[in-house]
Each structure stands twice: as C-alpha cells, then as structure tokens.
Amino acid sequence: MKPLCSLFLILGLSILGCAPAAEKPLNVVFILADDLGWGELGSYGQKKIPTPNLDRLAKEGSRFTQHYSGAPVCAPARCVLMTGKHLGHAEIRGNLAAKKVLPEYDEGQYPLSEKAVTMAQVFQKAGYATGAMGKWGLGPVGSTGEPNKKGFDLFFGYNCQSVAHSYYPPYLWRNAEKIVINEKPVPGGAKQPEGEVKMEDWIGETYAPKLMIQEAEKFIEGNAAKPFFLYLAFIEPHMAMHPPRESVEKFPEEWDTQAYRGESGYLPHPRPRAGYAAMISDLDGYVGRVMEALEKAGVADQTLVIFTSDNGTTHPRSTKSHFHVGGVDVVFFNSTAGLRGYKGSVYEGGIRIPMIARLPGRIPAGVVNETPGFFADWFPTLCEATGVKAPEGLDGQSLWPALTSGEKKERTKPLLWVFPEYGGQVAVRLGDMKAVRQNLKTKKPGPWEVYDLSQDRAEANDIAATHPEVIQQAEEMLKKEVTENALFPVEIPGVTVGAR
C-alpha cells in the first residue's frame, strides 16, 4: 500500500500545482592561490604555518597528491584552466604584457581571442550567475580577453598581473570601471640596501585583498537562490610581501634574525619569514570566510569547492642572498617538501600543487587520492559535475570519477607542458614516468631527462640512458599534441609540430 499512497500523494500535489521542486543545480567555487608551494599547507606537511581552514577542507573532502598546474607561471596557467587546452594548444603559453604587442593597452596581459571559449562562458550560457574576484591576467579591459567578454557577469579585482604586485594598488577594476582605492598607492618593488627596514614604510591605506574577499561574500549571499560559478583567484602568497601588521605579529619574533632588503625583487620587509607566513595564514582565513558565507547562505552542501594553486613557490634570484624572489625563505618553510625546482620550472616543484575538493555526500571525506591530473582537466570535470554540456575539443580528462569514488583513476589523455620561457622547457608525464627537456631556447639545448616519479619524486636520478622508449613516447606525443604559436614559439629538437 505504501507505494500506492506515495503515488496518490504525488498526483495530488501535481493537481494542486505544488509538485516536488526539481533539485537545484550544483554551485561551484573555484579558489586559486598564487605561487603557493606544494608543502605550504598543514595537510601537505607544513609545520610552521597554521592553515586550519584548509586543513578542515581536506578533512571534509579529498586531498590530491599528484595534481599539477597547467603551466609554471601565472598567465598560461590561467589560460589552461579557463579554456581546458594544455600548453601544446593553448593560445597563451607565457607571461606577455599586452602593450608589447598591442600598444593601445597600457596594462594587462596578452588577451584571449574572441574565439577562445572559457568555462565561465559555458556556465553563463547554462544559466549560472558567474563571478570572478582576484587576479585575471588574460586580457586588458576593452580587449577580447576581458573578464566580461569571457563569461563573467561580475569581475572585481586586478586585471593586470603587474599591478597585482602591490597589495595597496591605486585602483581595482569592477568590470570595466576603474575603482580608485588608494590615493597614495604603495609600489610593488623597491630596494633598501642600508638603514632600518620598517614595516610601516610599505603599508598603505586600503588593502586590496580585504575588498576582494568582501566582494566574494556579497556574491555568494546575492546569488544563493540560483546556481552560481565563483572563481576566486586570490593573490596570496605572491609577492610583494606587505601583509597587515596584525597578521605579521601572529608569528614569533625570533623567526627573523635578518631583514629582507629587496635584493631578490619586490619590497623590503623587516620580518620576511613572519611576513610570508602571514600571507598564507591570511589566505587560509579567506577560505574560512568563503565557507562561512556558503554556510550562512544555506548552500555549503550544494557547492563543489575546489582549492589549488597556479604554480609552485618562488625561485632564487640573487646569488648574494638565501632569500628567493620577494624575500621567501623556502628552506625555512620546506616549501616544496622535497620536490625539485620552483616557479618557472617544469620540474615537480614548479608545477605540482596542492589540490583539495569538497562536496559532502558526493566526494568522500578524509581521502588522499593519487590520481594524476592538471588544470586542463577542470573544464570537463566541472561540466560533468554540474551536468552542463562541455564543448568539443577539450584537452582535459574529467576527474569526476576519481573525485566521487575516492580511488586512483588511470590517465587516458596527455599530461604535458610546453613552456617557452625560463630558457624554453617541455615535460611529458607517461604513467609514473616523466620526461623533461630544458634550455630549448639557448644555443645548447639540454638532453632529455627521464624520472620514475613512483620511486624518485625529487627527480634526482635521471634514468634516460636506460629508458629510451620513454623519450620516444614523449616525442611521439608532442608531435601529435603541439601546434605552432607565433607569439610563444619554442622548438623541440626532433619534434616537428603542426601549424596552429
């Protein structure tokens, strides 16, 4: 009798015009840190910097240990993420200021073309509210790549990566409107070879990250009744280093026995270790505020939350200083947790990044997942998760089966990087084997190197001499997967690439 009663109830409700409502589509919040190293979160082994909100996210969701950025630096990583095209096909494969090619623009990076399709455009077309706060880097306002032309109803933040070097900039953008926030902005770079380095000399009036997290909270509150896609490209812990004093003072004074004087770029800081920890701690706080906003809006359990980073931590610059770019002490914090290389490198330390995903009831809690994946995978993954139709021709492979099963899934699509900067580099991952080639744009291109990541995560033992088949497979894959790009050229000896 119970099934019959249920049928009569449904029919009755339908007649009365109050049939059970269809389930609301899944929301997506994608959080992207900037230059966050693989070992800089508590859940990834960090011992000195507390990250309670991100650690909680990992406990409530799944933590991936073999996830990669799409590129070792900002703009191309974001291009791969937004378009689902790996660096063999991506329009933007390096950091290129727009004005170097398009003199009509005085800020911003080279733009995505009109034909480039982003995940935000697909979500927008599917009826989602779309918002982006933080750093864009894929085209100046007025270009074909500006956020509003690439699927975002609302953009608030830095359009230009160079402007984002300052946390007290003269302005931020709200869509196409320039919003002045500091009449006396603080520059992103300076040196102080002598004298006392004072924190107050590099602190301005309005701290941009505070405005951007507030905008994110408003977006969640204002769009809770409908499906939304929110992209939060926070600027922490990218340099320059000038977090608020109250954030710095949370960390021990005895950490810092030496001031950073700007010798490796960006700004001086009297307490560089505490300053860097403060930036990561603040980032963790923003994640906590996002989760609190989702809870308050009643949508936390209907929202897929992804957290990751655009590339690894900063690299060395000055041979006269142990500080890396901007004053980061990567040894003190064990920022790469033993991985080789840093930002700008296709070795693991430059591209292997933290990735945490949370969705109660669908993504198992407390799981550590070893599925290999990278930024090109997010376009098809988010489409499968939400039921939104993905466009044809994406290079990525959906991670949704791995996310929802909690099990390692084998890769069937290419995992590769073709990076024309920092000397010119390529890397291909084939199962547990990884082939790397460096200095391709120098007079003496380096040979192929091969590493077995299952045994040698630090890429310390080059086994190219005994594994020529891996080199052959890598070259064959590159021949099939790489097209020419006149703006970002790189020649790979032995590999003839197709025309774009």
C-alpha positions in Angstrom: 0.0 0.0 0.0 2.9 2.4 0.7 3.9 2.8 -3.0 0.3 3.4 -3.9 -0.1 6.0 -1.2 3.0 7.8 -2.4 1.7 7.8 -6.0 -1.6 9.4 -4.9 0.3 12.0 -2.9 2.5 13.0 -5.9 -0.6 13.1 -8.1 -2.4 15.2 -5.6 0.4 17.6 -5.2 0.7 17.9 -9.0 -3.0 18.7 -9.3 -2.7 21.4 -6.7 0.3 22.8 -8.6 2.8 22.1 -5.9 4.8 19.1 -7.3 8.1 18.5 -5.6 10.6 21.0 -6.9 13.5 19.9 -9.1 16.8 19.8 -7.3 18.8 23.0 -7.7 21.9 22.6 -9.8 25.2 22.3 -8.1 27.2 25.5 -7.4 30.9 25.7 -8.0 33.5 27.8 -6.1 37.0 27.5 -7.6 39.7 29.0 -5.3 43.1 29.6 -6.8 46.1 30.6 -4.7 49.1 32.4 -6.3 52.6 30.9 -6.0 51.6 28.6 -3.2 54.2 25.8 -2.8 53.3 22.1 -2.6 54.4 21.9 1.0 52.9 25.1 2.4 49.7 23.8 3.8 49.3 21.8 7.0 47.6 19.0 5.2 50.6 18.8 2.9 53.1 18.6 5.7 53.7 22.3 6.6 54.8 22.5 10.2 55.3 26.3 10.8 52.3 28.0 9.2 48.9 27.1 10.6 46.2 26.6 7.9 43.2 25.3 10.0 40.5 26.2 7.4 42.3 24.5 4.5 43.1 21.5 6.8 39.4 21.3 7.6 38.6 21.4 4.0 40.9 18.4 3.4 39.3 16.5 6.3 35.8 17.2 4.9 36.8 16.4 1.3 39.6 14.8 -0.6 43.2 15.8 -1.0 45.1 15.1 -4.2 48.8 14.4 -4.1 49.6 14.3 -7.9 47.8 17.3 -9.2 49.6 19.8 -11.5 49.2 23.3 -12.7 48.8 23.9 -16.4 52.0 26.0 -16.5 54.8 27.1 -14.2 53.8 30.8 -14.3 50.7 32.9 -13.9 49.1 33.8 -17.3 49.5 30.5 -19.1 48.3 28.5 -16.1 45.1 30.6 -16.0 44.7 30.1 -19.8 44.9 26.3 -19.5 42.5 26.4 -16.5 39.9 28.6 -18.2 40.0 27.1 -21.7 40.7 23.4 -21.0 43.6 23.5 -23.5 47.0 22.3 -22.5 50.2 24.2 -23.4 50.5 22.4 -26.7 47.3 24.0 -27.8 46.8 27.0 -25.5 46.6 30.5 -27.0 48.7 31.9 -24.1 51.8 30.0 -23.2 53.8 32.6 -21.3 53.6 35.8 -19.4 53.4 38.5 -22.1 52.4 42.1 -21.4 49.7 43.2 -23.8 51.4 46.5 -24.6 54.4 44.7 -26.1 52.3 43.5 -29.0 49.2 45.8 -28.7 50.4 49.3 -27.9 46.8 50.6 -27.4 46.8 49.0 -23.9 48.8 50.3 -21.0 48.2 47.4 -18.7 47.2 43.7 -18.7 48.5 40.6 -20.4 48.1 39.4 -24.0 44.3 38.7 -24.4 42.4 35.5 -25.1 41.0 35.7 -28.6 37.3 36.1 -29.3 37.0 32.5 -30.4 38.5 31.1 -27.2 35.8 29.6 -25.1 36.1 29.6 -21.3 34.4 27.5 -18.7 32.8 30.7 -17.4 31.1 31.3 -20.8 29.7 27.7 -20.7 28.3 28.2 -17.2 26.9 31.6 -18.1 25.1 30.1 -21.1 23.7 27.4 -18.9 22.0 30.0 -16.7 24.6 30.3 -13.9 25.5 33.5 -12.2 29.2 33.9 -12.8 31.6 36.0 -10.7 35.4 36.4 -10.5 37.3 38.1 -7.8 41.1 38.4 -7.6 43.7 38.4 -10.4 42.7 37.9 -14.1 45.8 38.2 -16.4 44.1 37.0 -19.6 43.4 40.3 -21.3 43.0 44.1 -20.6 39.7 45.8 -20.2 38.4 46.6 -23.7 40.2 43.6 -25.3 38.7 40.3 -26.5 40.0 38.7 -23.3 38.5 41.0 -20.7 36.5 39.1 -18.0 33.1 40.3 -19.0 33.7 39.1 -22.6 34.9 35.7 -21.3 31.8 34.7 -19.3 31.8 36.7 -16.1 28.8 38.7 -15.1 30.9 40.4 -12.4 34.6 40.8 -12.1 36.3 42.6 -9.2 40.0 42.8 -8.7 43.2 43.2 -10.6 43.1 42.9 -14.4 46.9 43.1 -14.7 49.4 40.8 -13.1 51.9 43.6 -12.7 49.5 45.8 -10.9 48.8 42.9 -8.6 52.4 43.0 -7.3 51.1 45.7 -5.0 48.6 44.9 -2.2 47.9 48.7 -1.9 47.4 49.5 -5.6 46.0 52.8 -6.9 42.9 51.0 -8.2 41.0 47.8 -8.8 38.5 47.0 -11.6 34.8 46.4 -11.2 34.0 45.1 -14.7 35.1 48.0 -17.0 35.1 50.6 -14.2 38.4 51.6 -12.6 37.8 52.0 -8.8 40.4 54.1 -7.1 41.2 52.6 -3.7 44.5 54.3 -2.7 45.3 58.0 -3.4 48.8 57.2 -2.2 49.5 53.6 -3.5 52.4 51.5 -2.4 54.6 50.3 -5.2 55.3 46.6 -5.7 59.1 46.9 -5.8 61.9 48.8 -4.1 65.3 48.2 -2.5 66.8 49.4 0.8 70.4 48.4 0.9 71.1 50.3 4.2 69.3 51.6 7.3 66.4 50.2 9.3 63.7 48.4 7.3 60.4 49.5 8.7 57.1 47.7 8.1 55.1 50.9 8.2 57.0 52.3 5.2 55.3 49.8 2.9 51.7 49.8 4.3 49.1 51.9 2.6 45.5 52.9 3.4 43.4 50.3 1.7 44.4 46.7 1.5 43.1 45.3 -1.8 42.5 41.6 -0.6 40.1 42.8 2.1 37.9 44.3 -0.6 38.0 41.3 -2.8 37.0 38.8 -0.1 34.2 41.1 0.9 33.0 41.1 -2.7 33.1 37.3 -2.8 30.9 37.1 0.3 28.4 39.5 -1.2 28.3 37.4 -4.4 27.5 34.3 -2.5 24.8 36.0 -0.5 23.3 37.6 -3.5 23.2 34.5 -5.7 22.3 31.8 -3.2 18.9 31.3 -4.7 20.2 30.3 -8.2 23.2 28.3 -9.4 26.5 30.1 -9.4 30.0 29.7 -10.6 32.5 31.7 -8.5 36.2 32.0 -9.4 38.4 33.3 -6.6 41.9 34.0 -7.9 43.4 35.3 -4.7 46.8 37.0 -4.9 48.4 35.4 -1.8 51.2 34.5 -1.3 52.6 36.1 -4.5 55.0 38.9 -3.8 55.3 41.8 -2.9 55.3 41.0 0.8 53.4 43.6 2.7 50.6 41.9 4.7 48.9 43.9 7.5 50.9 44.3 10.7 48.4 42.4 12.8 48.8 39.4 10.5 52.6 39.5 10.8 52.6 39.8 14.6 50.9 36.5 15.0 54.2 34.8 14.3 57.3 34.6 16.6 59.8 37.5 16.6 62.7 35.0 17.0 62.0 33.6 13.5 63.6 36.7 11.9 67.2 37.5 12.5 67.7 39.2 9.2 65.7 41.8 7.3 64.9 41.4 3.6 66.2 44.4 1.7 64.6 43.8 -1.7 67.8 42.2 -3.2 65.7 39.5 -4.9 63.0 41.8 -6.1 59.8 43.3 -4.9 59.7 45.1 -1.5 61.8 45.1 1.6 60.4 43.6 4.8 61.8 43.7 8.4 60.4 40.2 9.2 60.3 38.2 5.9 59.6 34.8 7.5 56.7 36.1 9.6 55.6 38.2 6.6 55.4 35.2 4.3 53.6 33.1 6.9 51.2 35.9 7.4 50.2 35.9 3.7 49.5 32.2 3.7 47.6 32.5 7.0 45.5 35.3 5.6 44.8 33.2 2.5 43.6 30.4 4.8 41.4 32.9 6.6 39.8 33.9 3.3 38.9 30.2 2.6 37.3 30.1 6.1 35.2 33.2 5.2 34.1 31.7 1.9 33.0 28.5 3.7 31.2 30.6 6.4 29.4 32.6 3.7 28.3 29.4 2.0 27.0 28.0 5.3 25.2 31.3 6.1 23.6 31.2 2.7 22.5 27.6 3.2 24.3 26.3 0.2 27.6 24.8 1.6 26.5 21.2 1.0 25.3 22.0 -2.5 28.5 23.7 -3.6 31.5 22.0 -5.1 34.6 23.8 -3.6 38.0 23.4 -5.2 41.2 24.8 -3.8 44.5 24.8 -5.6 47.5 27.0 -6.7 48.6 28.4 -10.0 52.2 27.1 -9.7 54.9 26.4 -7.1 56.7 28.7 -4.8 59.2 31.4 -5.9 62.6 30.7 -7.3 66.1 32.0 -6.4 67.2 35.3 -8.0 70.2 36.9 -6.3 73.3 34.8 -5.7 74.2 37.1 -2.8 71.1 36.2 -0.8 69.4 33.0 0.5 66.1 34.7 0.0 64.1 33.7 -3.0 62.2 36.1 -5.1 60.4 38.7 -2.9 62.0 37.5 0.3 60.7 34.0 0.6 62.8 31.6 2.7 61.8 28.3 1.1 64.3 26.3 3.2 62.9 27.6 6.5 59.3 26.6 5.5 60.3 23.5 3.4 58.0 25.0 0.8 58.5 22.3 -1.9 58.5 19.3 0.6 61.4 17.8 -1.2 60.3 18.4 -4.8 62.8 19.7 -7.3 62.5 23.2 -8.8 60.4 26.2 -8.2 58.1 28.5 -10.0 59.1 28.8 -13.7 60.2 25.2 -13.9 58.6 22.1 -15.3 60.2 20.0 -12.6 57.8 18.9 -9.9 58.4 21.9 -7.6 57.3 24.3 -10.2 54.1 22.6 -11.3 53.0 20.0 -8.7 50.5 21.9 -6.5 48.1 21.3 -3.6 44.5 20.4 -4.6 41.6 19.9 -2.3 38.0 19.2 -3.3 34.9 19.2 -1.0 31.3 18.2 -1.7 29.5 16.4 1.1 27.7 13.2 0.0 29.5 13.1 -3.3 33.2 13.5 -2.6 34.4 11.2 0.2 35.8 12.9 3.3 39.4 12.4 4.5 40.6 10.7 1.4 44.1 11.1 -0.1 43.9 10.5 -3.8 46.9 9.8 -6.1 45.1 10.3 -9.4 47.3 12.4 -11.7 45.6 15.4 -13.1 46.2 19.0 -14.2 44.4 22.3 -15.0 43.1 21.3 -18.4 41.0 18.7 -16.5 38.9 21.2 -14.7 36.7 22.3 -17.6 35.4 18.8 -18.4 35.3 17.9 -14.6 33.1 20.8 -13.6 30.9 20.2 -16.6 30.3 16.6 -15.7 29.8 17.5 -12.0 27.1 20.0 -12.8 25.5 18.4 -15.8 26.5 21.4 -18.0 27.4 20.3 -21.6 31.1 20.6 -22.3 32.3 21.9 -25.6 34.1 19.6 -28.1 37.9 19.6 -28.3 38.9 19.9 -24.7 42.3 18.5 -23.8 41.5 17.6 -20.3 40.1 14.4 -18.7 37.3 14.6 -16.3 38.4 14.0 -12.7 34.8 13.5 -11.5 35.1 9.6 -11.4 38.2 10.0 -9.2 36.7 12.7 -7.1 33.5 10.8 -6.3 34.9 7.3 -5.9 37.9 8.3 -3.8 40.0 6.0 -5.9 43.0 6.5 -8.1 42.0 6.5 -11.8 44.3 5.9 -14.7 45.0 8.7 -17.2 44.0 8.3 -20.8 44.6 11.8 -22.0 48.0 13.6 -22.4 49.7 15.3 -19.4 52.2 17.7 -20.8 53.8 21.1 -20.7 55.4 23.2 -23.5 56.8 26.3 -21.9 58.7 28.8 -24.0 60.0 30.9 -21.0 62.8 30.4 -18.5 65.1 29.1 -21.3 62.4 27.0 -23.0 61.2 23.8 -21.4 59.0 20.7 -22.1 57.8 17.9 -19.9 55.6 14.9 -20.5 54.2 12.6 -17.9 53.6 9.0 -19.1 52.1 6.9 -16.2 54.7 7.2 -13.4 57.5 8.2 -15.9 58.3 11.8 -16.6 60.4 13.1 -19.5 61.9 16.6 -19.2 63.9 18.8 -21.6 65.5 22.1 -20.6 67.2 25.2 -22.3 65.4 24.7 -25.6 65.8 28.4 -26.5 69.5 28.5 -25.8 72.5 27.7 -28.0 72.9 24.4 -26.2 69.5 22.7 -25.7 69.7 20.2 -22.9 69.2 16.4 -23.5 66.1 14.5 -22.5 65.9 13.6 -18.8 63.7 10.8 -17.5 62.5 10.2 -14.0 60.4 7.5 -12.3 58.1 9.5 -10.1 56.9 6.5 -8.2 60.5 5.9 -6.9 62.0 9.4 -7.3 59.6 12.2 -6.6 62.6 14.5 -6.1 63.7 13.9 -9.7 67.2 13.3 -8.5 68.0 10.1 -10.6 68.0 10.7 -14.3 67.3 7.3 -16.0 67.1 8.5 -19.6 70.1 6.2 -20.7 68.2 3.1 -19.7 64.7 4.2 -20.9 64.9 5.4 -24.5 61.4 4.1 -25.0 60.1 6.9 -22.7 61.8 9.5 -24.7 60.4 8.0 -27.9 56.9 8.0 -26.5 57.3 11.6 -25.2 58.4 12.8 -28.7 55.5 11.0 -30.4 53.0 12.6 -28.0 54.5 16.0 -28.6 54.3 15.6 -32.4 50.6 14.9 -32.1 49.7 17.4 -29.3 51.7 20.5 -30.0 50.7 23.2 -32.5 52.7 26.3 -33.5 52.2 29.5 -31.7 53.9 32.5 -33.2 53.7 34.6 -30.0 55.1 31.9 -27.8 57.5 29.8 -30.0 59.7 27.1 -28.8 61.5 24.5 -31.0 61.8 21.0 -29.6 64.7 19.1 -31.3 63.4 16.0 -33.0 59.8 17.1 -32.9 58.0 18.7 -35.8 54.9 20.4 -34.6 51.8 21.2 -36.6 50.5 24.7 -37.7 48.1 26.4 -35.4 
